[in-house]
Amino acid sequence: MSSFQIIVGSMLGGSEYVAEACEEVLIGYGHQVELHFQPDLAQISNKNQTWLICTSTHGAGDYPDNIQAFATDIENTDLDLSSVKLLTIAIGDSNYDTFCYAGKNINKLLLSKGCIELLPLITLDMNEDIDPEERSQAWLSENQDHL
């Protein structure tokens, strides 16, 4: 099975719940999973890993505080991330022009550093009446053959 690094960007905790729900599904499929609530690039395994980014957007399209340094480190790194497979769950509110910008931006950044996108980024709109944990779990389950 695969090894997953779940990297969380969260201001109010919603993304953390989504990440934990994803962890539950992935472990259920026999994958190894490590959660990073305070992601530090130097501490996250990147050789033959799948990175699952779960992040909300803060302010005017900004990264949540806890993932800002990680994103900056990615921007400034010359690490070869071509062995990293990528999944991104972006959480936001479509009432804002900057809907899911943090997730979209980090996804684009990681692709520019060589990561291989396993599935197109998924956006979760908190303006809709959804359960983001359930939606994330269903997305992983529906796509388990690609993991």
LUMLUM-523140 format. One record per residue: residue in one letter; x, y, z of N, C-alpha, C in turn. Coordinates in steps of 0.001 Angstrom, whole numbers, plus 500000, padded with zeros to 6 digits. Example, Ala and Ser with C-alpha at 12.3 -4.5 7.8 and 13.67 -1.06 7.14 Angstrom:
2
A513190494310507800512300495500507800513200496700507800 S512850497750507080513670498940507140512900500030507870 
This chain:
147
M500834498813500000500000500000500000500877501248500000 S500255502396499898500974503665499787501191504321501138 S502096505278501136502374506075502324501895507501502062 F501028507998502928500424509321502779500913510274503858 Q501219511483503438501513512588504337500353513564504164 I499532513723505207498411514662505126498876515986505730 I498887517008504898499408518323505253498217519269505389 V498054519846506589496846520585506924497117522079507047 G496254522859506412496245524306506578494903524703507155 S494895525220508394493624525478509074493734526654510025 M492716527498510025492644528603510985491678528274512119 L490543527682511781489489527459512771489249525990513085 G489986525087512452489881523670512774489096522831511798 G488345523435510878487543522665509937488380521762509047 S489508522276508578490384521472507722490991520310508493 E491206520510509786491738519425510616490751518266510671 Y489460518580510782488443517522510808488405516782509476 V488533517521508381488560516896507058489774515974506955 A490924516453507406492159515650507345492016514365508163 E491443514469509343491259513283510186490273512304509553 A489237512820508887488279511953508198488976511230507042 C489842511925506338490605511307505245491561510253505793 E492205510574506901493110509623507541492377508311507829 E491175508417508364490368507242508710490122506361507482 V489750506973506369489485506221505138490764505569504622 L491843506332504581493098505812504035493643504654504868 I493567504766506178493999503669507051493109502449506815 G491818502697506608490884501604506324491244500839505061 Y491878501509504115492331500857502885493739500284503012 G494312500365504219495608499748504462496813500633504196 H496587501929503970497701502846503714498333503296505032 Q499602503661504964500269504300506100499984505792505996 V499666506417507131499272507827507111499948508568508257 E500454509761507928500991510656508946500343512024508753 L499799512573509845499153513892509821500148514971510230 H500051516137509575500922517277509888500055518515510103 F499756518795511377498936519966511700499770521245511753 Q501061521117511937502005522234511869503073521846510849 P502725521842509560503619521288508556504966522008508467 D506015521209508468507392521688508353508029520864507239 L508364521511506139508878520800504965510022519861505321 A510902520283506204512062519470506575511665518186507298 Q510462518156507871510013517002508649509052516080507887 I508741516431506639507752515664505883508456514834504820 S508263513542504911508885512625503953508380512933502547 N509328512938501574508918513253500213509376512232499177 K510002511180499591510425510150498640509348509068498532 N508791508929497339507754507926497074506578508037498040 Q506129509250498220505018509545499115503852510111498317 T502678510052498918501533510797498412501233511885499438 W501261513117498973500911514241499833499455514590499576 L498676514601500646497284515045500592497225516381501318 I496989517440500569496884518773501141495420519025501471 C495132519374502713493786519772503136493911521183503694 T493435522173502937493595523537503432492382524401503158 S492130525274504098491133526322503917491851527547503372 T491084528573503073491630529859502641491270530882503704 H492194531772503986492005532764505036492100534163504439 G491346535088505003491454536484504577491159536656503098 A492013537386502417491832537703501000492586536698500128 G492285535412500324492914534373499518494223533876500077 D494479534140501349495756533798501965495763532372502504 Y497003531884502711497177530607503393496856530778504872 P496319529748505518496189529777506968497584529915507602 D497636530526508774498919530794509442499779529548509586 N499158528414509921499951527219510229500619526593509000 I500200526947507792500788526348506587501599527381505783 Q501600528624506233502295529690505512503794529401505357 A504459529015506440505903528746506369506187527565505438 F505339526539505473505492525392504574505423525857503123 A504424526679502791504276527170501421505482528010501007 T505968528841501901507155529654501612508371528776501387 D508531527747502223509655526822502059509566526089500715 I508363525713500296508184525057498998508601526021497878 E508144527275497978508501528270496964510010528405496818 N510719528335497945512155528601497959513029527359497862 T512419526195497734513207524970497727513651524593496318 D514748523868496266515140523252495007515097521732495141 L514316521263496133514097519824496308513439519251495062 D513831518052494712513186517348493614511946516653494178 L510781517135493825509535516567494342508843515685493298 S509593515231492300508994514445491218508550513044491652 S508967512601492838508493511296493311507280511444494232 V506808512683494413505649512947495275504378512962494434 K503427512127494840502096512155494223501253513133495041 L500332513822494383499619514932495016498113514800494899 L497450515062496019496002515226496092495749516502496884 T494763517294496459494476518530497194492985518674497419 I492642518952498679491274519293499060491303520749499511 A490615521609498760490556523035499074489188523351499663 I489199524032500803487959524328501511487767525836501530 G486577526268501147486325527711501107484849528030501076 D484558529300500818483192529810500770483036530591499469 S482141530137498602481988530748497282481402532155497328 N481037532642498503480609534036498630481780534995498442 Y482998534471498500484195535300498384484838535113497016 D485373536212496465486068536172495173487287535264495227 T487832535074496403489065534297496577488753532854496991 F487633532342496490487165530997496832488271529961496616 C488683529327497698489651528220497691491022528600497123 Y491385529877497157492671530312496609493859529610497249 A493843529426498560495001528794499218495219527390498665 G494158526612498565494278525257498023494703525260496568 K494108526145495774494462526236494356495911526673494193 N496336527638495000497704528155494879498754527136495303 I498513526432496415499520525454496847499553524273495889 N498403523919495325498363522843494325499213523236493107 K499006524434492608499765524924491455501260524992491778 L501583525461492982502973525558493410503638524183493453 L502963523212494041503534521867494145503683521209492773 L502747521457491876502879520934490516504089521559489821 S504327522840490080505478523521489463506804522984489994 K506769522324491154507975521740491749508142520267491395 G507258519753490515507429518399490016506469517360490552 C505628517712491516504674516731492050503746516234490941 I503290515002491094502417514368490114501001514334490686 E500083515020490038498702515091490514497965513794490197 L497506513106491248496773511855491053495337512092490605 L494713513124491169493332513492490844493251515006490805 P492348515557490007492179517004490019491770517489491412 L492230518673491763491893519300493036490378519292493231 I489955519045494452488529519112494781488309520337495667 T487227521073495394486869522215496223485616521869497016 L485633522250498271484473522064499147483947523444499494 D482709523721499122482101525036499321481266525032500597 M481759525738501590481054525780502869479794526641502804 N479566527294501676478331528034501450477185527077501131 E477537525852500706476536524827500427476252524043501703 D475145523372501718474781522549502873475428521176502704 I476724521092503049477450519830502907478128519473504219 D478481518222504343479328517763505431480706517556504798 P481669518464505053482963518375504367483728517091504667 E483560516547505873484238515295506193483675514155505351 E482350514077505284481698513036504485482050513169503012 R482037514404502497482341514651501081483773514217500763 S484705514506501660486105514132501455486280512615501484 Q485625511981502446485708510528502540485124509872501296 A484006510379500805483382509820499609484299510002498400 W484949511168498293485874511442497185487025510436497173 L487587510183498344488676509202498423488174507798498088 S487017507444498617486465506110498372486141505891496895 E485554506918496264485198506811494847486444506675493964 N487566507156494442488792507190493650489887506287494198 Q489519505318495043490525504474495692491422503751494704 D490933503458493511491766502775492509492916503642492014 H492803504955492181493846505888491720494838506222492809 L494583505730494015495451506097495138496631505202495165 
